[in-house]
Amino acid sequence: MLIANYLLTCGILQANAASGMAVHDDCKLKFLELKAKRTYRYIIYKIEEKQKQVVVEKLGEPANGYEDFTASLPADECRYAVYDFDFVTEENCQKSRIFFIAWSPDTSRVRSKMIYASSKDRFKRELDGIQVELQATDPTEMGLDVFKSRVN
């Protein structure tokens, strides 16, 4: 709390960011479509600072692969993302897990990192059905090998 107060005083963190951003209804609707109907492979969410809310930025079609997903994440801006990861178990069963990714590259602005970090838990609670969470600052922290290791 002391750090948050310091950041507020310095103008790095806004009061509303400390309590979380509003979540656009579309964020939850698209997530439910991904979860229940598998309409999308992934969803990328962006915080619109002016509107003070999280919105859907991009939807990945079911045929899109992991490479399409990672290419959709900006190299120098934070984002939230959900990825429906398909895999085969040791018993040869086809399964999937829904990953929540907090993407915060080292090259993104400090203010942006703070807003995304302080809003993450509230936003994640809005998406009922997240099975695995990852935090990544560069692509190696969310490689396919990391996904595979987290489902077992």
C-alpha positions as CSV (number, residue, x, y, z in Angstrom):
1,M,0.0,0.0,0.0
2,L,2.9,2.3,0.8
3,I,4.2,1.9,-2.8
4,A,0.8,2.6,-4.3
5,N,0.5,5.8,-2.3
6,Y,4.0,6.9,-3.4
7,L,3.1,6.1,-7.0
8,L,-0.2,8.1,-6.7
9,T,1.7,11.0,-5.2
10,C,4.2,11.0,-8.0
11,G,1.5,10.8,-10.6
12,I,2.7,7.4,-11.9
13,L,-0.5,5.6,-10.8
14,Q,-4.0,7.0,-11.0
15,A,-6.4,6.4,-8.1
16,N,-8.9,4.5,-10.4
17,A,-6.1,2.3,-11.7
18,A,-5.3,1.2,-8.1
19,S,-8.9,0.0,-7.8
20,G,-9.1,-1.5,-11.3
21,M,-10.5,-0.5,-14.6
22,A,-14.1,-1.0,-15.8
23,V,-14.6,-4.1,-18.0
24,H,-16.5,-3.7,-21.2
25,D,-19.4,-6.3,-21.5
26,D,-17.9,-7.5,-24.8
27,C,-14.9,-8.8,-22.9
28,K,-17.0,-11.3,-20.9
29,L,-19.2,-12.2,-23.8
30,K,-16.3,-13.1,-26.1
31,F,-14.7,-15.0,-23.3
32,L,-17.9,-17.1,-22.8
33,E,-18.0,-17.8,-26.6
34,L,-14.3,-19.0,-26.5
35,K,-15.0,-21.1,-23.4
36,A,-18.4,-22.7,-24.3
37,K,-18.4,-22.7,-28.1
38,R,-14.7,-22.6,-28.9
39,T,-15.5,-19.7,-31.3
40,Y,-12.0,-18.3,-30.9
41,R,-8.5,-19.6,-30.3
42,Y,-7.5,-16.5,-28.4
43,I,-8.6,-13.0,-27.3
44,I,-6.4,-10.0,-26.8
45,Y,-7.6,-7.4,-24.4
46,K,-6.4,-3.8,-24.1
47,I,-6.9,-1.1,-21.5
48,E,-8.3,2.1,-23.0
49,E,-6.9,4.6,-20.6
50,K,-9.1,7.5,-21.8
51,Q,-12.3,5.4,-21.3
52,K,-10.8,3.8,-18.2
53,Q,-11.9,0.3,-19.3
54,V,-10.7,-3.0,-20.6
55,V,-11.8,-3.7,-24.2
56,V,-11.4,-6.5,-26.8
57,E,-8.6,-5.6,-29.2
58,K,-8.4,-8.8,-31.3
59,L,-10.1,-12.2,-31.7
60,G,-8.2,-15.2,-33.1
61,E,-10.1,-17.6,-35.3
62,P,-10.2,-21.3,-34.2
63,A,-7.8,-22.2,-37.0
64,N,-5.2,-19.7,-35.9
65,G,-2.2,-21.2,-34.2
66,Y,0.2,-20.2,-31.4
67,E,2.4,-18.2,-33.9
68,D,-0.6,-16.0,-34.9
69,F,-1.3,-15.4,-31.2
70,T,2.2,-14.3,-30.3
71,A,2.5,-12.2,-33.4
72,S,-0.6,-10.3,-32.3
73,L,0.9,-9.2,-29.0
74,P,2.7,-5.8,-29.3
75,A,6.4,-5.9,-28.7
76,D,6.4,-2.7,-26.5
77,E,2.9,-2.5,-25.0
78,C,1.1,-4.4,-22.2
79,R,-1.9,-6.5,-22.9
80,Y,-4.1,-9.2,-21.3
81,A,-4.8,-12.3,-23.4
82,V,-6.7,-15.6,-23.2
83,Y,-5.5,-18.6,-25.2
84,D,-7.3,-21.9,-25.6
85,F,-4.5,-24.4,-25.6
86,D,-5.1,-27.8,-27.1
87,F,-2.9,-30.8,-26.0
88,V,-2.8,-34.5,-25.8
89,T,-2.3,-36.2,-22.4
90,E,0.0,-39.1,-21.8
91,E,-3.1,-41.3,-21.9
92,N,-3.6,-40.0,-25.5
93,C,-6.7,-37.9,-24.6
94,Q,-7.4,-34.7,-26.4
95,K,-7.8,-31.8,-23.9
96,S,-7.6,-28.1,-23.7
97,R,-6.8,-25.5,-21.0
98,I,-7.7,-21.8,-21.0
99,F,-4.6,-19.7,-20.2
100,F,-4.7,-16.1,-19.0
101,I,-1.6,-14.2,-20.0
102,A,-0.6,-10.9,-18.5
103,W,1.8,-9.6,-21.2
104,S,4.1,-6.8,-19.8
105,P,7.2,-6.4,-22.0
106,D,10.3,-4.8,-20.4
107,T,10.1,-2.1,-23.1
108,S,6.6,-0.9,-22.2
109,R,6.0,2.3,-20.3
110,V,6.2,2.1,-16.5
111,R,2.8,3.8,-16.2
112,S,1.3,1.2,-18.5
113,K,2.9,-1.7,-16.5
114,M,1.5,-0.2,-13.3
115,I,-2.0,0.2,-14.6
116,Y,-2.1,-3.4,-16.1
117,A,-0.6,-4.9,-12.9
118,S,-3.1,-3.1,-10.6
119,S,-6.1,-4.0,-12.7
120,K,-5.2,-7.6,-13.5
121,D,-6.9,-9.4,-10.6
122,R,-10.2,-7.6,-10.9
123,F,-10.2,-8.2,-14.7
124,K,-9.3,-11.9,-14.3
125,R,-12.2,-12.4,-11.8
126,E,-14.6,-11.3,-14.6
127,L,-13.5,-14.2,-16.8
128,D,-14.9,-17.2,-15.0
129,G,-13.1,-20.4,-16.3
130,I,-9.4,-19.4,-16.4
131,Q,-7.5,-22.5,-15.7
132,V,-3.8,-21.4,-15.9
133,E,-2.2,-18.0,-15.5
134,L,1.1,-16.8,-17.0
135,Q,2.9,-13.6,-16.6
136,A,5.4,-12.8,-19.3
137,T,7.8,-10.0,-20.1
138,D,9.3,-11.6,-23.2
139,P,8.2,-14.3,-25.6
140,T,10.4,-17.0,-24.0
141,E,8.3,-16.8,-20.8
142,M,5.3,-18.0,-22.7
143,G,6.7,-20.3,-25.3
144,L,4.9,-23.5,-26.2
145,D,7.2,-25.5,-23.9
146,V,6.0,-23.3,-21.0
147,F,2.4,-24.0,-22.0
148,K,3.0,-27.7,-22.2
149,S,4.8,-27.8,-18.8
150,R,1.9,-25.9,-17.1
151,V,-0.8,-28.3,-18.3
152,N,0.8,-31.4,-16.8
